[in-house]
Amino acid sequence: MGRFFSFFYFIAVISLAGINNLQAQEIKSKVQTAFETFRKNPSLKNGMASLTVINSKTGEVVFDSNNQIGMPTASTLKVITSITALDLLGADFTFQTDLSYTGEIDSLGTLNGNIIIEGKGDPTLGSDRYAETKPEVMLTKWADAIKKAGIKNINGKIIADDKLFNGYDVPGTWMWTDIGNYYGAGSSALNWKENKLGVNFTVGKSGQPATLNPVNTPPFFKLINEVKTGSVGSGDNVYAYSAPYSTEVFLRGTYGADLKKTIEISVPDPALDLAYALAETLNKDSILIADTIITAKRLMNMDSLSLMDGNRNIILSTKSPTLGQIVHWFNQKSINLYGESLLKIIGGISAMDFDTEDAADLVSKYWQNKLSIDPSAINTFDGSGLSPQNRVTTLAMGKIMQYAKTRPWYDEFLKSLPTINGTSMKSGTIGGVLGYTGYQKSSDGQEYTFALLVNNYQGPAGQMRQRMFKLLNVLK
């Protein structure tokens, strides 16, 4: 009986293996045919496409083309930053921000010292995306804590301590046309309201100036409006031009005559913006600041960091949302600031090095050690994908995405991926570049991990996306 059962068990195993092999050959053939059709489209005459498809259950590469060639990633790079951060820090990791004071509080409630807000890189501070981080919530918490400490007046400064990241930083490989806009906001140890500001316009006739509506800007920079009214249907073509610590932000381009949209620009010094916001809140409570409002970076430039010396008395420590929650919005809304903050923390945790490009190199080395991925397969310069110089192979991206499936935080990562064309995947778009990477479960129960990158395509982006969707639909 045992031999009889063993014989049929052996036959069943052989049959199942044969079926699986047949299915693998079938999907490989289907993807091969679809990819060849995709690649031969005239839109890629002078471009390149790379695709890697992995069997999610076995880890076997079932199809690849050009998967050893480094390609620009656009925002698909965010999955690598997300996975690296989650793997190093864990989904429950939180950032901490400390509110403290130096000096002494006298019997009348006057603080003879400074109020200090010390940032440690939290990208969500003042963000509207979480109930607990909204600007009014944070400012009220800090003001209440200051009053609870018995402080009624401040005979000193409000100092935004942003020195951990050496002030406000934008990756050196980002483009000038990007960094003045909300998506080009850099990172600081003390971020505030996602380092952006909303502006609105009142339109005139097409070609005539668009009037900038009143906006409550902090006093350390001014807006110079050169925007004109665009024709009906022309949409948002407004660009802000500024750099970290700019005192002038130029608004240029056109704002469609029928457009109803708030334009978001980056703030040249978010830490100082926060310090002014706290001072304004305290003033409303009749708590006056006798001295200046300043940041640690600005004190550093003045060789005056000694003004921050002395014991710090913690008034309140706040925690950010968890890393899992941060990664959710990072991927869902493709927030570049979150990627740059996470990359700096990766560098700090790994080597006490908060330099962006050094941290990017550490990410590459991490995956060399973890998955034996050649460093040249992950040649990046930021954490968000906004740098046009980033180069990653689809094989490297696919392997890292496949690795994520084995980790305890995978479910949270999966939920962070947008649903696009019925598939859980992260998209990426930058000049001449489109990409998608994600997971697909097919109708026959098979599961696939994929990475698809296209470079230097011609024609409308919408048409290329539809061709990419048609190619990836083969996995369904």
N, C-alpha and C positions, 0 to 999 in steps of 0.2 A: 504493500500500500504506500509505504514511504517513498520507494523508488518511483512508483507510478505518479505520485503527487509531484515529486521533484522534477520528473521529466516534463510534466505539463507546466510547472512553474517556470522551468527553463525556456520552454517554447513561448510562454506568455511574455517573459522578459525580452526575448529576442524579437518578438513581434512588436512590442511597445517601442523598443529601440529603433526598429525599422520604420515605424510610423513617425516617430520623432524626427528621424533623419530625413524622411520624405517631406515632412512639414517644413523642416529647415531649408531643404533644397528648393521647395516651392516658394517660400517667402523670399529667399535670396534671388530667385529668378524673377519674381514679380518686382522687387525693388530695383534689380539691375535694369530691367526693361523700362521702368518708370524713370529711373535716374538718367538713362541714356536719352530718353525723349526730352527730359527737363534740360539736360546739359546742351543739347543740340539746338535749343531755342535761340533765335537770333539775338535776344537780349543778353546772351552770355558769349557772344562772338569774341569779345575782348575781355571777358571776365572769367571768373573761376568759381566753381562750386565744390564743396567738400561735404561728405556725408558719412557718418558712422552709425551703424545700427547694431545694438547688442541685445542678445537674448537675456532678459532681465532675470530669468530663473536660473540659468546656467552660467551666465557671464561670458558666453561665447560671442565673438564678433561674427554676426551673420552677414553683414555687408559693410564694405568700406570703399571709399573712393577719395583719393587725394588726402587721406586722413593723416599723412605725415607732414603736411604742408601747413605752416603757421598762417593763420588767417586773422584779419581784424575781427574783433568779437562784438563790438558795440555792447549793449547791455546784457548779452548772454553771459558776460564775464561775472555778473552779479551772482550767478549760482556757485561759482568757484569761491568767491569771497564768502558767501553765506555758509557753504559747507565747511570751509576751513575754520571760520569763526565758531560755528556750532561744534565742530570736532575738538577744537582747542579749549573752548570756554564752557561749553555745555549750554543747553537751551534755557537754563534757569539763571544764567549770568545776568547781573545788573550793573549799571554804572551808578556811581555815587557822586553827589554834589553836596559840598559842605558850606553852610553859612556860619560865620564866626565873627568874633571881634577881638581886637587887640586893645591894650590899655586898661583903664579902670572906669567904672561907672560911679559917679559921685552921688551924694545923698539927695541931690535934686533931679537925678535921672539923666545927667549929662554924661555921655560917653566921651572921655578924653582919649580918643584912639580912633581906629578905623573899623568899618564894617567890610568884611572880605567874603566874596562868593568864590569858592574854589572849585573849578571845573576839572573833571577827569575824563572828558570826552563824550559825555552823554549827547547823542544826536537828537534826542526827542525833547529836550528841555524847551518848554514853551510851545510844543507842537499841538495843533488842534486835533490830531488823529487819535489821541488817547484822553479819556476824561480826566485822568490825574495829572496830565502834563500841560493842560491848557494854560496860556499866559496868565489869565486872571486868577486861576487856581494857585499857580506857583507864587505869584506876587503876593497874594493874600496870605499864603502860608508863611512866607518870609517876613512880611510886615507884622503879622500876629506874633511870630516868634521873637522878633526884635522888641515888640512892646512887652511881651511876657517876661523878657529878660530885664525889664525895668528901664529900658532906654527911651528917653523922651526927646533928647536932642543929641546930635552927633557933632562933637567938636573935632572933626577929622574928615577923612575921606571915605568914599565908597570905592572899593577896589575890586574889579573883576579879575580874578586870578586865572589867567589863561596861559601861564608859562609852561605847562606840561607839554604842550605841542609846539612850544616856541611861538605862541601867538596864532594869528589867522593865516592859514596856508592853502594855496591852490596848487595842484600838481603842475609842474613846469611844462608838461607836454600838452596841457589843455589849450584850446584855441582862444584867441582874443575875442572872437565873436560869440563865444559861449560864456565866459566867466562872469560877465556882468548880469547874466540872466539867472532866474531861480534854479535852473537845472545845472548851472555852472557855479553854484555856491560852494566854496571850499569848506574846510573843517577847522574847528578850533577846539581847544580843551573845554571852552565854555561857549557852546552853541546856543542860539536863542531863536525861537520861532522858525526853525529850519533855515535860519540865516537869510530870510527873504522878506520882501516888502511888497505889498500890492498897490498898484497905481491904476487910476481910471482916467478916461478922456471924454471930452465933449467934442463931437465931430462938427466940422463945417462942410463946405462944399468940397468935392473931390479935388485934390491938389492943394487945397488951402490948409493952414495949420490946424491941428487937432489940439484943443486946449486941455492942458493938464488940470484935472480937478484937484482941489486942495487935499493935501496929504500930510499926515502928522509924521514928518521925518525928524529923527534926532538931530541935534545941532552940529554934529561933527562932519556932516556932508550935505551938499545941496544938489538938487535935481536941475539939470539943464535940458529943457524940452525942445527938440527939433523935429518932433513927429508931425507928419502931415496926414490928412484924411485920404484914405484910399477909396477906390471905387466900390460900389455895392458888390458884395460877394468876394472881395479880395482878402478878407479875413485879417488875421493877426500877423503882421510883418514888422512888429516893433522889437527892437534890440536895445538893450542897455549896455553901455560901454563903461567899465570901471575895472579896478583891480583892488586887491587887499590894501586897505588904508587910504584909498582914494578920497579926496575931499570934494570931488565933483563927479557926478554920474550923468553921462550924456544919454538921452533917450532919442533914438533915431529910427527912421523907417516909416511905415504907414499903418494906420488903424482903419479898418474897413468902415465905410459909412453906415452900414447896418449892423456892425459888431456890438455885442453887449458882453463884454468880457473884462475881468480884472487882469491886468498884466502884472506878472510877478517878476521882480528883479532881485539880485543878490545885494545884501547889505555889506559895505566895505569893512566893518568891524563889529561882528555880532556880540562880542563880549562887552564892548562899550555900549552897544544898544541896550543890552540887559541892565547894565549899571544905571543908565539913565532911566530906564523903566522902573527900576526899584526906587530910585530917588524920587521920581514923580509920585509913586504910590505912597511913599513915606511922607512927602509934602502934603498930600491930601489928608493925612492923619496928623498934620501939624508937627511932624518930626523933621526938623530942618538939618541940612548938612552944611556945616560952616566952611568946609574946604572943598577940594575938587572932586570930580567924578572921573575915574581913570582906570586903566587896565595895567596888569603886571607887565605886559609886553611894552607898553609905552613907558612905564617906569624903568624897564630894562634899557630902553633906548636912551633914557636920560641919565643912566647910571645911578638910579635912585631906588633900586630894589630894597635898599636898607630900610625904606619907609614901611616895608611889610614885616620887618623883624619884630620879634617879641612873641610871647606865648599867645597862641590862638585859642580862644575859648569858644568851643563849638556851641552854637545856638540851636542848629537844626541840620540834620543830615537827611537828604532825600534820595530815594532809589528810583531808577528809571524802570520802565516796563522791562520784562524779561527779554533776553536775546531772541527767544522764539517769537515773541510779539513784534520785536523790531524787524526781524527778518521777514515777517509776514508783509508789512507795509513796504519794506525795502524792495521786495520782488513784485508785489501787487501793483505798486505805483511807480516803481523804478526810480527811487529817490537816491540820486547820486551822492548827496551828503552822507547818507547812512553808510554807503560803501566806503567812502574815504575815512569816516570815523572808525569803522570796523577794521579797516586795513591798518590804521595807525595803532589800534589796540593790539592787533595780531603782532605787529612789530615790537610793541612795548612788552607784551607778555613773553614773546619768544627771545628777545635780545635787548630789551630796554632801549630800543631804537625806534623812534616815532617818525623818522623820515619816510615819506611816501614810497619813493623808489626802492629804498633799502627794504622796507616792509614787503613790497611786491616781490623782491628777490627771495625773501624768506618764505613766501607762499610757494614759490617754485621749488625751493629746496625741501619744503615740507612734503610736497607730493612726490618728489624724487625719493625721499626716505620711505614714505608710506606705500607708494604704488610703483616705485621704480620708473616713474615718468621722467624722461630726459628733460633737463632744465630748459633746453631750447624749445621744447614743446609748449612751455608756458612762459612766454617772454612778455611781461606786462609792466605797466608804468603807473597804474592806479588800481582802485578797488571797485570802480563802478562801470568801467568800459567807455567813458567819455573820451579817453585819449585815443586819437586815430593811430597811434603807434603800437598799440597792443597787438600781439600775435599769439594765437593759441591754436593747436591742432584739434580737430573734432574728435580724434581718438583720445587725447588727453581729457577733453571735456566730457566725453562719453564715459570714460573710466571713472572719473570723479563722481559723475552723476550716478553711476552704477554702485560705487562704494557707499554713497549716501543711503541706499536702500538697506544696507546691513546695519545701520546705526540706530541707537535707541531714540534719537530725535527725528527720525525720518518722517513720521506722520506730520509733525509740525512743519518740516521743510516742504513736504508735498502740498500742504494746504496753502503755503505761501506762493505757489506757482499759479499764475492766472489760467483760467480756462479759455483757450483760444481755438477756434475751429473744432470745438468739442474735445480738445486734448489739453491735458495739464502740461503747460510748457511756458518757458520764459522766452520772451522775444527780445530782439536787439535791432536797433535802427540807428544808423549814422550815415553820413554822406557816402553813397555808393555801396553801403553794406547792409545786409539783412541777415538775421539769424534766428534760429529756434532750437531750443534744447528742452527735452522733457521725457515723459513716460506715456506709453500707449498700451492699452489692453485691447487685443484683437477680438473679433467675434468668435474665434475658435478657442479662446481662453489663453492664448499665448500673450506674453508681456514683453515689451521692448523698451529699451532706453536708447535715445537717439540724440544726435547733435548734427545740425545742418547749418552751414555758413555759406553765404554768397557774397562775392566781392566784385566790385566794378561792373555791375549789371547796367544795362541801358534801358531807358523807358520808365514809365510811372512805377512808383513803389507799390501801389495797390495791385497792379497787374502781376508784378513779381511775387507778391505775397500769395495771390491766388494760385500761381503755378507751384509755389512751395507747398501750399496746403494740399494741392492735388497729388504731389509726390508723396507727402507724408500720409495721405489717406490710404495708401497701399498697406500701411501697418494696421489699419482698422479691420 
